[in-house]
Amino acid sequence: MTGLTIAGAVTPFPGADTTLWFCKHCNALISIQSHYSVAEAYCPTCLQTPLEFCGTFNGIPVLHIGNA
């Protein structure tokens, strides 16, 4: 199953690792937060295409929009 957040701030799960994946078929970037190691993932858009592992990072960057 996949969980998608469309709008609003993204709050990482405490103790979860975040990994970044890339789909060569549709050029999608996918982040996965999990308490367990993810060895293989499939694109939620293409459904059958394996994703290429890009790396890990601590937290998801959040876009902040404000008045200057």
PALORO-719447 format. One record per residue (C-alpha): x, y, z; residue in three letters. Coordinates in steps of 0.25 Angstrom, whole numbers, plus 2048, in hexadecimal, padded with zeros to 3 digits. Example, Ala and Ser with C-alpha at 12.3 -4.5 7.8 and 13.67 -1.06 7.14 Angstrom:
<recs>
+-----+-----+-----+---------+
:   x :   y :   z : residuo :
+-----+-----+-----+---------+
: 831 : 7EE : 81F :     Ala :
: 837 : 7FC : 81D :     Ser :
+-----+-----+-----+---------+
</recs>
This chain:
<recs>
+-----+-----+-----+---------+
:   x :   y :   z : residuo :
+-----+-----+-----+---------+
: 800 : 800 : 800 :     Met :
: 804 : 80E : 7FE :     Thr :
: 801 : 81B : 806 :     Gly :
: 801 : 828 : 7FE :     Leu :
: 800 : 836 : 804 :     Thr :
: 7FC : 840 : 7FA :     Ile :
: 7FC : 84D : 802 :     Ala :
: 801 : 852 : 810 :     Gly :
: 80D : 84F : 818 :     Ala :
: 813 : 841 : 818 :     Val :
: 817 : 83C : 826 :     Thr :
: 821 : 830 : 826 :     Pro :
: 81E : 824 : 82F :     Phe :
: 826 : 824 : 83B :     Pro :
: 832 : 81A : 839 :     Gly :
: 82E : 818 : 82B :     Ala :
: 839 : 818 : 820 :     Asp :
: 835 : 81F : 813 :     Thr :
: 83A : 81A : 805 :     Thr :
: 83A : 821 : 7F8 :     Leu :
: 837 : 819 : 7EB :     Trp :
: 836 : 81C : 7DC :     Phe :
: 82D : 816 : 7D1 :     Cys :
: 835 : 815 : 7C4 :     Lys :
: 828 : 812 : 7BD :     His :
: 81F : 81E : 7C1 :     Cys :
: 82A : 827 : 7C7 :     Asn :
: 823 : 827 : 7D5 :     Ala :
: 82B : 82A : 7E2 :     Leu :
: 825 : 822 : 7ED :     Ile :
: 828 : 823 : 7FC :     Ser :
: 825 : 818 : 806 :     Ile :
: 825 : 819 : 815 :     Gln :
: 826 : 80C : 81C :     Ser :
: 82B : 806 : 829 :     His :
: 830 : 7FA : 822 :     Tyr :
: 83B : 7F9 : 817 :     Ser :
: 835 : 7FA : 809 :     Val :
: 83D : 7F1 : 7FF :     Ala :
: 834 : 7F2 : 7F3 :     Glu :
: 828 : 7FC : 7EF :     Ala :
: 81F : 7FD : 7E3 :     Tyr :
: 81A : 80A : 7DD :     Cys :
: 80C : 80E : 7E2 :     Pro :
: 809 : 814 : 7D5 :     Thr :
: 80E : 809 : 7CB :     Cys :
: 80A : 7FE : 7D5 :     Leu :
: 814 : 7F4 : 7D0 :     Gln :
: 821 : 7FC : 7CD :     Thr :
: 82C : 7FA : 7D8 :     Pro :
: 831 : 807 : 7DE :     Leu :
: 840 : 80A : 7DE :     Glu :
: 845 : 80D : 7EC :     Phe :
: 84B : 81C : 7ED :     Cys :
: 84F : 81D : 7FB :     Gly :
: 84A : 820 : 809 :     Thr :
: 848 : 82D : 810 :     Phe :
: 843 : 832 : 81E :     Asn :
: 835 : 838 : 81C :     Gly :
: 82E : 83D : 810 :     Ile :
: 830 : 84C : 80C :     Pro :
: 823 : 854 : 80D :     Val :
: 820 : 85F : 804 :     Leu :
: 81D : 86C : 80B :     His :
: 816 : 877 : 804 :     Ile :
: 815 : 885 : 80B :     Gly :
: 814 : 894 : 808 :     Asn :
: 821 : 89B : 806 :     Ala :
+-----+-----+-----+---------+
</recs>
